Amino acid sequence: MEEKQVVVGEYENEIDAEIAKGHLKASGIEASIIKGGGMLPSLRNAEGVQLVVAETQSEKARKILQAKS
């Protein structure tokens, strides 16, 4: 059974989300990016980009992201 994913960060653009994802990966945490707007690319900038991780890794991920900001 796949573990529940939770949002640990929201970003204005995909580049910032990719940088944050890299910080997490360097610490051994797998993360995924969810782009806002779905099938409507024109809404991606309006809705932003979310970074999600497994729920069991969320506290550690938030601490890492906070330290990098």
N, C-alpha and C positions, 0 to 999 in steps of 0.2 A: 504494500500500500504506500502510495506517495505521500510524503509529509506535507503538511499545510504550509503554504508560502505566505509570508507577511511583508508588508511594505516597510522598508527601513530608511528610504530616502526618496525625495521628490525633487526633480531638477527641471530647469527651464529648457534644456536641450540635451540631445543624445550624447554629445561630446562630454559634458560634465558627468553624465551618468556612467559613461564608459570609464572615465578616470576613477570614479568612486568604485566601480566594479573591479578595476585593477587593484586598488588598495585592498579590497576584501580578498581577492584571489591570492595576493601576496601573503595574506595571513591565513590561508587555507580555507577560506569560506567561499563556496560556490554561490554566485548570484545571477539573477536574470533581469533583463530590462523589459519593461512593458511600456510601449509607446502609446500615448493618448491619441485620440482621434480615430482609432480603429481603421475602418475602411475609408475614412475621409482624411487623407494626408493634410489637407488644409487646416484641420483642427488640431494637429499635433502640437503646434506651438502654443495654442490656447490652453490645451489640457496638460501639457508637460509630459515628463517621462518619469516613470517610477522604477525604483530598484527594489527587488524582492529577494528574500533569502528564506531558507527553511526556518520554521518557527523556533526550533531548538537553538539556532545560531543567531537569532535576532538581537539579543542583548549584547553579545560580543560584537556583532556587526555595527550596531549603533555606537558603541564606545569607540570603535576604530574610526568610523566616519566622523564622529565628533572631534576626535583628536587630530584629524586631517584637515578640518575646516578652519 
